[in-house]
């Protein structure tokens, strides 16, 4: 990966908001499924659990997205983690290496659309686990799964523009926040 620039959580969150906050599916998930009043409250809940607002953020560009992104770790979200045996330790490639999950995601309309349109324009968000030297995905799971499938199938993809990720370091003494976030979940409760 290549360093691009420093940024702020405010800017990272604003870009996330632009990408998702007006999407009816995400609004439905935030309000009807998770019980929040709006998209922003839902996403800020997760950010607060991981203390994202108090971290130093940088933007990097992937050198080889089809190989790098599938190796990122799946984020601490119950819907994703329920599909793997090694909670908070499995990559997207690990997930689709299970035949059941591969078939499930291969037939998922959102994944089909991403692969068909090669819509990798939005930046991803992650945190860098210093204990493992690995990136944990916070935002961009469907795109990461699509790339994992493309890699598995040997697809040749063209990227219209550089694929980037905003991430901050998660020190070794704060790694417990990942398990705590998964345990608490993103529902309002």
Contact map, one row per residue, 1 for C-alpha under 8 A:
111000000000000000000000000000000000000000000000000000000001111100000000000000000000000000000000000000000000000000000000000000000000000000000000000000000000000000000000000000000000000000000
111100000000000000000000000000000000000000000000000000000001111000000000000000000000000000000000000000000000000000000000000000000000000000000000000000000000000000000000000000000000000000000
111110000000000000000000000000000000000000000000000000000111100000000000000000000000000000000000000000000000000000000000000000000000000000000000000000000000000000000000000000000000000000000
011111000000000000000000000000000000000000000000000000000111100000000000000000000000000000000000000000000000000000000000000000000000000000000000000000000000000000000000000000000000000000000
001111100000000000000000000000000000000000000000000000000111000000000000000000000000000000000000000000000000000000000000000000000000000000000000000000000000000000000000000000000000000000000
000111110000000000000000000000000000000000000000000000001110000000000000000000000000000000000000000000000000000000000000000000000000000000000000000000000000000000000000000000000000000000000
000011111011000000000000000000000000000000000000000000011110000000000000000000000000000000000000000000000000000000000000000000000000000000000000000000000000000000000000000000000000000000000
000001111111000000000000000000000000000000000000000000011100000000000000000000000000000000000000000000000000000000000000000000000000000000000000000000000000000000000000000000000000000000000
000000111111100000000000000000000000000000000000000111111000000000000000000000000000000000000000000000000000000000000000000000000000000000000000000000000000000000000000000000000000000000000
000000011111110000000000000000000000000000000000000010000000000000000000000000000000000000000000000000000000000000000000000000000000000000000000000000000000000000000000000000000000000000000
000000111111111000000000000000000000000000000000000000000000000000000000000000000000000000000000000000000000000000000000000000000000000000000000000000000000000000000000000000000000000000000
000000111111111100000000000000000000000000000000000000000000000000000000000000000000000000000000000000000000000000000000000010000000000000000000000000000000000000000100000000000000000000000
000000001111111110000000000000000000000000000000000000000000000000000000000000000000000000000000000000000000000000000000000000000000000000000000000000000000000000000000000000000000000000000
000000000111111111000000000000000000000000000000000000000000000000000000000000000000000000000000000000000000000000000000000000000000000000000000000000000000000000000000000000000000000000000
000000000011111111100000000000000000000000000000000000000000000000000000000000000000000000000000000000000000000000000000000000000000000000000000000000000000000000000000000000000000000000000
000000000001111111111000000000000000000000000000000000000000000000000000000000000000000000000000000000000000000000000000000000000000000000000000000000000000000000000000000000000000000000000
000000000000111111111100000000000000000100000000000000000000000000000000000000000000000000000000000000000000000000000000000000000000000000000000000000000000000000000000000000000000000000000
000000000000011111111100000000000000000000000000000000000000000000000000000000000000000000000000000000000000000000000000000000000000000000000000000000000000000000000000000000000000000000000
000000000000001111111110000000000000000000000000000000000000000000000000000000000000000000000000000000000000000000000000010000000000000000000000000000000000000000000000000000000000000000000
000000000000000111111110010000000000000000000000000000000000000000000000000000000000000000000000000000000000000000000000000000000000000000000000000000000000000000000000000000000000000000000
000000000000000111111110011000000000001100000000000000000000000000000000000000000000000000000000000000000000000000000000000000000000000000000000000000000000000000000000000000000000000000000
000000000000000011111111011000000000000000000000000000000000000000000000000000000000000000000000000000000000000000000000000000000000000000000000000000000000000000000000000000000000000000000
000000000000000000111111111000000000000000000000000000000000000000000000000000000000000000000000000000000000000000000000000000000000000000000000000000000000000000000000000000000000000000000
000000000000000000000111111100000000000000000000000000000000000000000000000000000000000000000000000000000000000000000000000000000000000000000000000000000000000000000000000000000000000000000
000000000000000000000011111110000000000000000000000000000000000000000000000000000000000000000000000000000000000000000000000000000000000000000000000000000000000000000000000000000000000000000
000000000000000000011111111111000000001000000000000000000000000000000000000000000000000000000000000000000000000000000000000000000000000000000000000000000000000000000000000000000000000000000
000000000000000000001111111111100000011000000000000000000000000000000000000000000000000000000000000000000000000000000000000000000000000000000000000000000000000000000000000000000000000000000
000000000000000000000001111111111000000000000000000000000000000000000000000000000000000000000000000000000000000000000000000000000000000000000000000000000000000000000000000000000000000000000
000000000000000000000000111111111100000000000000000000000000000000000000000000000000000000000000000000000000000000000000000000000000000000000000000000000000000000000000000000000000000000000
000000000000000000000000011111111111111001000000000000000000000000000000000000000000000000000000000000000000000000000000000000000000000000000000000000000000000000000000000000000000000000000
000000000000000000000000001111111111111000000000000000000000000000000000000000000000000000000000000000000000000000000000000000000000000000000000000000000000000000000000000000000000000000000
000000000000000000000000000111111111000000000000000000000000000000000000000000000000000000000000000000000000000000000000000000000000000000000000000000000000000000000000000000000000000000000
000000000000000000000000000111111110000000000000000000000000000000000000000000000000000000000000000000000000000000000000000000000000000000000000000000000000000000000000000000000000000000100
000000000000000000000000000011111111000001000000000000000000000000000000000000000000000000000000000000000000000000000000000000000000000000000000000000000000000000000000000000000000000001110
000000000000000000000000000001111111100000000000000000000000000000000000000000000000000000000000000000000000000000000000000000000000000000000000000000000000000000000000000000000000000000111
000000000000000000000000000001110111111011000000000000000000000000000000000000000000000000000000000000000000000000000000000000000000000000000000000000000000000000000000000000000000000000110
000000000000000000000000000001100011111011000000000000000000000000000000000000000000000000000000000000000000000000000000000000000000000000000000000000000000000000000000000000000000000000000
000000000000000000000000001001100001111111000000000000000000000000000000000000000000000000000000000000000000000000000000000000000000000000000000000000000000000000000000000000000000000000000
000000000000000000001000011001100001111111100000000000000000000000000000000000000000000000000000000000000000000000000000000000000000000000000000000000000000000000000000000000000000000000000
000000000000000010001000000000000000011111110000000000000000000000000000000000000000000000000000000000000000000000000000000000000000000000000000000000000000000000000000000000000000000000000
000000000000000000000000000000000001111111111000000000000000000000000000000000000000000000000000000000000000000000000000000000000000000000000000000000000000000000000000000000000000000000000
000000000000000000000000000001000101111111111100000000000000000000000000000000000000000000000000000000000000000000000000000000000000000000000000000000000000000000000000000000000000000001110
000000000000000000000000000000000000001111111110000000000000000000000000000000000000000000000000000000000000000000000000000000000000000000000000000000000000000000000000000000000000000000000
000000000000000000000000000000000000000111111111000000000000000000000000000000000000000000000000000000000000000000000000000000000000000000000000000000000000000000000000000000000000000000000
000000000000000000000000000000000000000011111111100000000000000000000000000000000000000000000000000000000000000000000000000000000000000000000000000000000000000000000000000000000000000001000
000000000000000000000000000000000000000001111111110000000000000000000000000000000000000000000000000000000000000000000000000000000000000000000000000000000000000000000000000000000000100001000
000000000000000000000000000000000000000000111111111110000000000000000000000000000000000000000000000000000000000000000000000000000000000000000000000000000000000000000000000000000000000000000
000000000000000000000000000000000000000000011111111110000000000000000000000000000000000000000000000000000000000000000000000000000000000000000000000000000000000000000000000000000000000000000
000000000000000000000000000000000000000000001111111100000000000000000000000000000000000000000000000000000000000000000000000000000000000000000000000000000000000000000000000000001001100000000
000000000000000000000000000000000000000000000111111100000000000000000000000000000000000000000000000000000000000000000000000000000000000000000000000000000000000000000000000000001100100000000
000000000000000000000000000000000000000000000011111111100000000000000000000000000000000000000000000000000000000000000000000000000000000000000000000000000000000000000000000000000000000000000
000000001000000000000000000000000000000000000011111111100000000000000000000000000000000000000000000000000000000000000000000000000000000000000000000000000000000000000001000000000000000000000
000000001100000000000000000000000000000000000011001111100000000000000000000000000000000000000000000000000000000000000000000000000000000000000000000000000000000000000000000000000000000000000
000000001000000000000000000000000000000000000000001111110000000000000000000000000000000000000000000000000000000000000000000000000000000000000000000000000000000000000000000000000000000000000
000000001000000000000000000000000000000000000000001111111000000000000000000000000000000000000000000000000000000000000000000000000000000000000000000000000000000000000001100000000000000000000
000000111000000000000000000000000000000000000000000001111100000000000000000000000000000000000000000000000000000000000000000000000000000000000000000000000000000000000001100000000000000000000
000001111000000000000000000000000000000000000000000000111110000000000000000000000000000000000000000000000000000000000000000000000000000000000000000000000000000000000111100000000000000000000
001111110000000000000000000000000000000000000000000000011111000000000000000000000000000000000000000000000000000000000000000000000000000000000000000000000000000000000111000000000000000000000
001111100000000000000000000000000000000000000000000000001111100000000000000000000000000000000000000000000000000000000000000000000000000000000000000000000000000000011110000000000000000000000
111110000000000000000000000000000000000000000000000000000111110000000000000000000000000000000000000000000000000000000000000000000000000000000000000000000000000000011110000000000000000000000
111100000000000000000000000000000000000000000000000000000011111000000000000000000000000000000000000000000000000000000000000000000000000000000000000000000000000001111000000000000000000000000
110000000000000000000000000000000000000000000000000000000001111110010000000000000000000000000000000000000000000000000000000000000000000000000000000000000000000001111000000000000000000000000
110000000000000000000000000000000000000000000000000000000000111110010000000000000000000000000000000000000000000000000000000000000000000000000000000000000000000000000000000000000000000000000
100000000000000000000000000000000000000000000000000000000000011111110000000000000000000000000000000000000000000000000000000000000000000000000000000000000000000000000000000000000000000000000
000000000000000000000000000000000000000000000000000000000000011111111000000000000000000000000000000000000000000000000000000000000000000000000000001000000000000000100000000000000000000000000
000000000000000000000000000000000000000000000000000000000000000111111100000000000000000000000000000000000000000000000000000000000000000000000000001101100000000000000000000000000000000000000
000000000000000000000000000000000000000000000000000000000000000111111110000000000000000000000000000000000000000000000000000000000000000000000000000000100000000000000000000000000000000000000
000000000000000000000000000000000000000000000000000000000000011111111111000000000000000000000000000000000000000000000000000000000000000000000000000000000000000000000000000000000000000000000
000000000000000000000000000000000000000000000000000000000000000011111111000000000000000000010000000000000000000000000000000000000000000000000001001100000000000000000000000000000000000000000
000000000000000000000000000000000000000000000000000000000000000001111111000000000000000000111000000000000000000000000000000000000000000000000001101100100000000000000000000000000000000000000
000000000000000000000000000000000000000000000000000000000000000000111111100000000000000000111000000000000000000000000000000000000000000000000000000000000000000000000000000000000000000000000
000000000000000000000000000000000000000000000000000000000000000000011111110000000000000000110000000000000000000000000000000000000000011110000000000000000000000000000000000000000000000000000
000000000000000000000000000000000000000000000000000000000000000000000011111000000000000111110000000000000000000000000000000000000000011110000000000000000000000000000000000000000000000000000
000000000000000000000000000000000000000000000000000000000000000000000001111100011000000111110000000000000000000000000000000000000000000111001000000000000000000000000000000000000000000000000
000000000000000000000000000000000000000000000000000000000000000000000000111110011000000100000000000000000000000000000000000000000000000111001000000000000000000000000000000000000000000000000
000000000000000000000000000000000000000000000000000000000000000000000000011111011000000100000000000000000000000000000000000000000000000001000000000000000000000000000000000000000110110000000
000000000000000000000000000000000000000000000000000000000000000000000000001111111000000000000000000000000000000000000000000000000000000000000000000000000000000000000000000000000000110011000
000000000000000000000000000000000000000000000000000000000000000000000000000111111100000000000000000000000000000000000000000000000000000000000000000000000000000000000000000000000000010010000
000000000000000000000000000000000000000000000000000000000000000000000000000011111110000000000000000000000000000000000000000000000000000000000000000000000000000000000000000000000000000000000
000000000000000000000000000000000000000000000000000000000000000000000000011111111111000000000000000000000000000000000000000000000000000000000000000000000000000000000000000000000000000000000
000000000000000000000000000000000000000000000000000000000000000000000000011111111111001100000000000000000000000000000000000000000000000000000000000000000000000000000000000000000000000000000
000000000000000000000000000000000000000000000000000000000000000000000000000001111111101000000000000000000000000000000000000000000000000000000000000000000000000000000000000000000000000000000
000000000000000000000000000000000000000000000000000000000000000000000000000000111111100000000010000010000000000000000000000000000000000000000000000000000000000000000000000000000000000000000
000000000000000000000000000000000000000000000000000000000000000000000000000000011111111001000010000000000000000000000000000000000000000000000000000000000000000000000000000000000000000000000
000000000000000000000000000000000000000000000000000000000000000000000000000000000111111001000000000000000000000000000000000000000000000000000000000000000000000000000000000000000000000000000
000000000000000000000000000000000000000000000000000000000000000000000000000000000001111111000000000000000000000000000000000000000000000000000000000000000000000000000000000000000000000000000
000000000000000000000000000000000000000000000000000000000000000000000000000000001101111111000000000000000000000000000000000000000000000000000000000000000000000000000000000000000000000000000
000000000000000000000000000000000000000000000000000000000000000000000000111100001000011111000000000000000000000000000000000000000000000000000000000000000000000000000000000000000110000000000
000000000000000000000000000000000000000000000000000000000000000000000000110000000000011111100000000000000000000000000000000000000000000000000000000000000000000000000000000000000000000000000
000000000000000000000000000000000000000000000000000000000000000000000000110000000001111111110110000000000000000000000000000000000000000000000000000000000000000000000000000000000000000000000
000000000000000000000000000000000000000000000000000000000000000000000111110000000000000011111110000000000000000000000000000000000000000000000000000000000000000000000000000000000000000000000
000000000000000000000000000000000000000000000000000000000000000000001111110000000000000001111111000000000000000000000000000000000000000000000001100100000000000000000000000000000000000000000
000000000000000000000000000000000000000000000000000000000000000000000110000000000000000000111111100000000000000000000000000000000000000000000000100110000000000000000000000000000000000000000
000000000000000000000000000000000000000000000000000000000000000000000000000000000000000001111111110000000000000000000000000000000000000000000000000000000000000000000000000000000000000000000
000000000000000000000000000000000000000000000000000000000000000000000000000000000011000001111111110011000000000000000000000000000000000000000000000000000000000000000000000000000000000000000
000000000000000000000000000000000000000000000000000000000000000000000000000000000000000000011111111011001000000000000000000000000000000000000000100110000000000000000000000000000000000000000
000000000000000000000000000000000000000000000000000000000000000000000000000000000000000000001111111011000000000000000000000000000000000000000000000000000000000000000000000000000000000000000
000000000000000000000000000000000000000000000000000000000000000000000000000000000000000000000111111111000000000000000000000000000000000000000000000000000000000000000000000000000000000000000
000000000000000000000000000000000000000000000000000000000000000000000000000000000000000000000001111111100000000000000000000000000000000000000000000000000000000000000000000000000000000000000
000000000000000000000000000000000000000000000000000000000000000000000000000000000000000000000000011111110000000000000000000000000000000000000000000000000000000000000000000000000000000000000
000000000000000000000000000000000000000000000000000000000000000000000000000000000010000000000011111111111000000000000000000000000000000000000000000000000000000000000000000000000000000000000
000000000000000000000000000000000000000000000000000000000000000000000000000000000000000000000011111111111100000000000000000000000000000000000000000010000000000000000000000000000000000000000
000000000000000000000000000000000000000000000000000000000000000000000000000000000000000000000000001111111110000000000000000000000000000000000000000000000000000000000000000000000000000000000
000000000000000000000000000000000000000000000000000000000000000000000000000000000000000000000000000111111111000000000000000000000000000000000000000000000000000000000000000000000000000000000
000000000000000000000000000000000000000000000000000000000000000000000000000000000000000000000001000011111111001000000000000000000000000000000000100000000000000000000000000000000000000000000
000000000000000000000000000000000000000000000000000000000000000000000000000000000000000000000000000001111111001100000000000000000000000000000000000010000000000000000000000000000000000000000
000000000000000000000000000000000000000000000000000000000000000000000000000000000000000000000000000000111111101100000000000000000000000000000000000000000000000000000000000000000000000000000
000000000000000000000000000000000000000000000000000000000000000000000000000000000000000000000000000000011111111100000000000000000000000000000000000000000000000000000000000000000000000000000
000000000000000000000000000000000000000000000000000000000000000000000000000000000000000000000000000000000011111110000000000000000000000000000000000000000000000000000000000000000000000000000
000000000000000000000000000000000000000000000000000000000000000000000000000000000000000000000000000000000001111111000000000000000000000000000100000000000000000000000000000000000000000000000
000000000000000000000000000000000000000000000000000000000000000000000000000000000000000000000000000000001111111111100000000000000000000000000110110000000000000000000000000000000000000000000
000000000000000000000000000000000000000000000000000000000000000000000000000000000000000000000000000000000111111111110000000000000000000000000000010000000000000000000000000000000000000000000
000000000000000000000000000000000000000000000000000000000000000000000000000000000000000000000000000000000000111111111100000000000000000000000000000000000000000000000000000000000000000000000
000000000000000000000000000000000000000000000000000000000000000000000000000000000000000000000000000000000000011111111111000000000000000000000010010000000000000000000000000000000000000000000
000000000000000000000000000000000000000000000000000000000000000000000000000000000000000000000000000000000000001111111110000000000000000000000000011001000000000000000000000000000000000000000
000000000000000000000000000000000000000000000000000000000000000000000000000000000000000000000000000000000000000111111100000000000000000000000000000000000000000000000000000000000000000000000
000000000000000000000000000000000000000000000000000000000000000000000000000000000000000000000000000000000000000011111110000000000000000000000000000000000000000000000000000000000000000000000
000000000000000000000000000000000000000000000000000000000000000000000000000000000000000000000000000000000000000011111111000000000000000000000000000000000000111000000000000000000000000000000
000000000000000000000000000000000000000000000000000000000000000000000000000000000000000000000000000000000000000001101111110000000000000000000000000000000000000000000000000000000000000000000
000000000000000000000000000000000000000000000000000000000000000000000000000000000000000000000000000000000000000001000111111000000000000000000010000000000000001000100000000000000000000000000
000000000000000000000000000000000000000000000000000000000000000000000000000000000000000000000000000000000000000000000011111000000000000000000000000000000000000110100000000000000000000000000
000000000000000000100000000000000000000000000000000000000000000000000000000000000000000000000000000000000000000000000011111100000000000000000000000000000000000000110000000000000000000000000
000000000000000000000000000000000000000000000000000000000000000000000000000000000000000000000000000000000000000000000001111110000000000000010000000000000000000000111100000000000000000000000
000000000000000000000000000000000000000000000000000000000000000000000000000000000000000000000000000000000000000000000000011111000000000011110000000000000000000000011100000000000000000000000
000000000001000000000000000000000000000000000000000000000000000000000000000000000000000000000000000000000000000000000000001111100000000011110000000000000000000000001110000000000000000000000
000000000000000000000000000000000000000000000000000000000000000000000000000000000000000000000000000000000000000000000000000111110000001111100000000000000000000000001111000000000000000000000
000000000000000000000000000000000000000000000000000000000000000000000000000000000000000000000000000000000000000000000000000011111000001111000000000000000000000000000011110000000000000000000
000000000000000000000000000000000000000000000000000000000000000000000000000000000000000000000000000000000000000000000000000001111100111100000000000000000000000000000011110000000000000000000
000000000000000000000000000000000000000000000000000000000000000000000000000000000000000000000000000000000000000000000000000000111111111100000000000000000000000000000000111100100000000000000
000000000000000000000000000000000000000000000000000000000000000000000000000000000000000000000000000000000000000000000000000000011111110000000000000000000000000000000000111100000000000000000
000000000000000000000000000000000000000000000000000000000000000000000000000000000000000000000000000000000000000000000000000000001111100000000000000000000000000000000000001100100000000000000
000000000000000000000000000000000000000000000000000000000000000000000000000000000000000000000000000000000000000000000000000000001111110000000000000000000000000000000000000000000000000000000
000000000000000000000000000000000000000000000000000000000000000000000000000000000000000000000000000000000000000000000000000000011111111000000000000000000000000000000000000000000000000000000
000000000000000000000000000000000000000000000000000000000000000000000001100000000000000000000000000000000000000000000000000000011101111100000000000000000000000000000000000000000000000000000
000000000000000000000000000000000000000000000000000000000000000000000001100000000000000000000000000000000000000000000000000001111000111110000000000000000000000000000000000000000000000000000
000000000000000000000000000000000000000000000000000000000000000000000001111000000000000000000000000000000000000000000000000001111000011111000000000000000000000000000000000000000000000000000
000000000000000000000000000000000000000000000000000000000000000000000001111000000000000000000000000000000000000000000000000111100000001111111000000000000000000000000000000000000000000000000
000000000000000000000000000000000000000000000000000000000000000000000000011100000000000000000000000000000000000000000000000111100000000111111000000000000000000000000000000000000000000000000
000000000000000000000000000000000000000000000000000000000000000000000000000000000000000000000000000000000000000000000000000111000000000011111000000000000000000000000000000000000000000000000
000000000000000000000000000000000000000000000000000000000000000000000000000000000000000000000000000000000000000000000000001110000000000011111111000000000000000000000000000000000000000000000
000000000000000000000000000000000000000000000000000000000000000000000000011000000000000000000000000000000000000000000000000000000000000011111111100000000000000000000000000000000000000000000
000000000000000000000000000000000000000000000000000000000000000000000000000000000000000000000000000000000000011000000000000000000000000000011111110000000000000000000000000000000000000000000
000000000000000000000000000000000000000000000000000000000000000000000000000000000000000000000000000000000000001001000001000000000000000000011111111000000000000000000000000000000000000000000
000000000000000000000000000000000000000000000000000000000000000000001100000000000000000000010000000000000000000000000000000000000000000000011111111100000000000000000000000000000000000000000
000000000000000000000000000000000000000000000000000000000000000000000100000000000000000000011001000000001000001000000000000000000000000000001111111110000000000000000000000000000000000000000
000000000000000000000000000000000000000000000000000000000000000000000000000000000000000000000000000000000000001101100000000000000000000000000111111111000000000000000000000000000000000000000
000000000000000000000000000000000000000000000000000000000000000011001100000000000000000000000000000000000000000000100000000000000000000000000011111111100000000000000000000000000000000000000
000000000000000000000000000000000000000000000000000000000000000001001100000000000000000000011001000000000000000000000000000000000000000000000001111111110000000000000000000000000000000000000
000000000000000000000000000000000000000000000000000000000000000000000000000000000000000000001001000001000100000000000000000000000000000000000000111111111000000000000000000000000000000000000
000000000000000000000000000000000000000000000000000000000000000001000000000000000000000000000000000000000000000000100000000000000000000000000000011111111111100000000000000000000000000000000
000000000000000000000000000000000000000000000000000000000000000001100100000000000000000000000000000000000000000000000000000000000000000000000000001111111110000000000000000000000000000000000
000000000000000000000000000000000000000000000000000000000000000000000000000000000000000000000000000000000000000000000000000000000000000000000000000111111110000000000000000000000000000000000
000000000000000000000000000000000000000000000000000000000000000000000000000000000000000000000000000000000000000000000000000000000000000000000000000011111110000000000000000000000000000000000
000000000000000000000000000000000000000000000000000000000000000000000000000000000000000000000000000000000000000000000000000000000000000000000000000001111111000000000000000000000000000000000
000000000000000000000000000000000000000000000000000000000000000000000000000000000000000000000000000000000000000000000000000000000000000000000000000001111111100000000000000000000000000000000
000000000000000000000000000000000000000000000000000000000000000000000000000000000000000000000000000000000000000000000000000000000000000000000000000001000111110000000000000000000000000000000
000000000000000000000000000000000000000000000000000000000000000000000000000000000000000000000000000000000000000000000100000000000000000000000000000001000011111000000000000000000000000000000
000000000000000000000000000000000000000000000000000000000000000000000000000000000000000000000000000000000000000000000100000000000000000000000000000000000001111100000000000000000000000000000
000000000000000000000000000000000000000000000000000000000000000000000000000000000000000000000000000000000000000000000101000000000000000000000000000000000000111111100000000000000000000000000
000000000000000000000000000000000000000000000000000000000000000000000000000000000000000000000000000000000000000000000000100000000000000000000000000000000000011111000000000000000000000000000
000000000000000000000000000000000000000000000000000000000000000000000000000000000000000000000000000000000000000000000000100000000000000000000000000000000000001111100000000000000000000000000
000000000000000000000000000000000000000000000000000000000000110000000000000000000000000000000000000000000000000000000000000000000000000000000000000000000000001111110000000000000000000000000
000000000000000000000000000000000000000000000000000000000000110010000000000000000000000000000000000000000000000000000001111000000000000000000000000000000000001011111000000000000000000000000
000000000000000000000000000000000000000000000000000000000011110000000000000000000000000000000000000000000000000000000000011100000000000000000000000000000000000001111100000000000000000000000
000000000000000000000000000000000000000000000000000000000011110000000000000000000000000000000000000000000000000000000000001111000000000000000000000000000000000000111110000000000000000000000
000000000001000000000000000000000000000000000000000000001111000000000000000000000000000000000000000000000000000000000000001111000000000000000000000000000000000000011111000000000000000000000
000000000000000000000000000000000000000000000000000000001111000000000000000000000000000000000000000000000000000000000000000011110000000000000000000000000000000000001111100000000000000000000
000000000000000000000000000000000000000000000000000100111100000000000000000000000000000000000000000000000000000000000000000001110000000000000000000000000000000000000111110000000000000000000
000000000000000000000000000000000000000000000000000000111000000000000000000000000000000000000000000000000000000000000000000000111100000000000000000000000000000000000011111000000000000000000
000000000000000000000000000000000000000000000000000000000000000000000000000000000000000000000000000000000000000000000000000000111100000000000000000000000000000000000001111101100000000000000
000000000000000000000000000000000000000000000000000000000000000000000000000000000000000000000000000000000000000000000000000000001110000000000000000000000000000000000000111111100000000000000
000000000000000000000000000000000000000000000000000000000000000000000000000000000000000000000000000000000000000000000000000000001110000000000000000000000000000000000000011111100000000000000
000000000000000000000000000000000000000000000000000000000000000000000000000000000000000000000000000000000000000000000000000000000000000000000000000000000000000000000000001111110000000000000
000000000000000000000000000000000000000000000000000000000000000000000000000000000000000000000000000000000000000000000000000000000000000000000000000000000000000000000000011111111000000000000
000000000000000000000000000000000000000000000000000000000000000000000000000000000000000000000000000000000000000000000000000000001010000000000000000000000000000000000000011111111110000000000
000000000000000000000000000000000000000000000000000000000000000000000000000000000000000000000000000000000000000000000000000000000000000000000000000000000000000000000000000011111111000000000
000000000000000000000000000000000000000000000000110000000000000000000000000000000000000000000000000000000000000000000000000000000000000000000000000000000000000000000000000001111111100000000
000000000000000000000000000000000000000000000000010000000000000000000000000100000000000100000000000000000000000000000000000000000000000000000000000000000000000000000000000000111111110000000
000000000000000000000000000000000000000000000000000000000000000000000000000100000000000100000000000000000000000000000000000000000000000000000000000000000000000000000000000000111111111000000
000000000000000000000000000000000000000000000000100000000000000000000000000000000000000000000000000000000000000000000000000000000000000000000000000000000000000000000000000000011111111100000
000000000000000000000000000000000000000000000100110000000000000000000000000110000000000000000000000000000000000000000000000000000000000000000000000000000000000000000000000000001111111111000
000000000000000000000000000000000000000000000000000000000000000000000000000111000000000000000000000000000000000000000000000000000000000000000000000000000000000000000000000000000111111110000
000000000000000000000000000000000000000000000000000000000000000000000000000000000000000000000000000000000000000000000000000000000000000000000000000000000000000000000000000000000011111110000
000000000000000000000000000000000000000000000000000000000000000000000000000000000000000000000000000000000000000000000000000000000000000000000000000000000000000000000000000000000001111111000
000000000000000000000000000000000000000000000000000000000000000000000000000011000000000000000000000000000000000000000000000000000000000000000000000000000000000000000000000000000000111111100
000000000000000000000000000000000100000001001100000000000000000000000000000010000000000000000000000000000000000000000000000000000000000000000000000000000000000000000000000000000000100111110
000000000000000000000000000000001111000001000000000000000000000000000000000000000000000000000000000000000000000000000000000000000000000000000000000000000000000000000000000000000000000011111
000000000000000000000000000000000111000001000000000000000000000000000000000000000000000000000000000000000000000000000000000000000000000000000000000000000000000000000000000000000000000001111
000000000000000000000000000000000010000000000000000000000000000000000000000000000000000000000000000000000000000000000000000000000000000000000000000000000000000000000000000000000000000000111
